[in-house]
Amino acid sequence: MVAVSERWSGKGGIEVYEFEYKIDSSRGGMKRIFAAAFVSSNKLYLLNIAHSDGLENPLAPERRNSLLEVLHSFDIDQHQYPS
């Protein structure tokens, strides 16, 4: 586990949990996973982003920041997804 955090959704006022971790995949070697999850109207919403992160081709800081920006944008708009 690299990082764990939680934040409140700006649009829906819902708690969003975020995770960053590394795995050693049997297909493709080391990968870094960015994940977010929240529950709204008894439905579980998940976002998973996987990126190669091997020794020969590590994840660049600029790319990591871009992926974190996508992760942090994962939100719900109550008007777009009515219960």
N, C-alpha and C positions, 0 to 999 in steps of 0.2 A: 504494500500500500504506500503510495507516494503522498497523497493528500486526501483529506475528507473535510467537507464543509457543508453548511446549510445556509440558505438565504430565504427571504420572503419574496414571493412573486410580486413584481411591480404591478401587474395588471389584475391578477385574481386574488391577491392576498393569501396565497397558499404557500406552505413551506416546501421548498425544493431542496433535495439532498444531492450533493455532487461528490463524485469520487474520481480519483486518478490513481491508476495502478499499472504495474508491468506484469506481463505473463511471458513465459517461454513456450511458444506454440510449436507443436510438432510439424506444422506446415507454415513455414515462413519465419521461424526464429523468434527473437524478442519483439514484443509489441507493447506499445503504451496504449492504455484504454482510458478514455474519458467518458464518464457516465453520469447521467442525471435522472432523477426520478421524483415524481409527485403523484398524489392522489387527488382527484377532483370528481365529484358526483359518483363516488364508488367505482371509479375507473382508474387503473394504474397507467400512468404515462411514463415511458422510458425513452431515453436517448443514449445510444452507445456510439462512440467514435473510436475507431481502431487505427493506429498508425505504426508502421515499422520503426523500431528503435534499437537496431543492432549496433554492435561495436564498430562495424565497418561503415555504417551509415546512421549515425545518431540523429535524433530529432533536434533540429535547429531551434534555437530560442525564439526566433521570429515565427516559425511554424507553430510552435507550442502556444505562443500568445494568440495566434489566429484561431487555433482549435479551442482554446479557453474562451475566446470571445463568442464562438458559436455555442459552446456549452452554456455560458452565462445568459445567452439569448433565449434558451429553452424556457418557455413560459406558456401560460394559458390566458386567453382572452375570453372571459365568460360570455361575451356577446357572440363570439365566433363559434363556440362549442357549447350550446345550451344543454342543460341536463334533461 
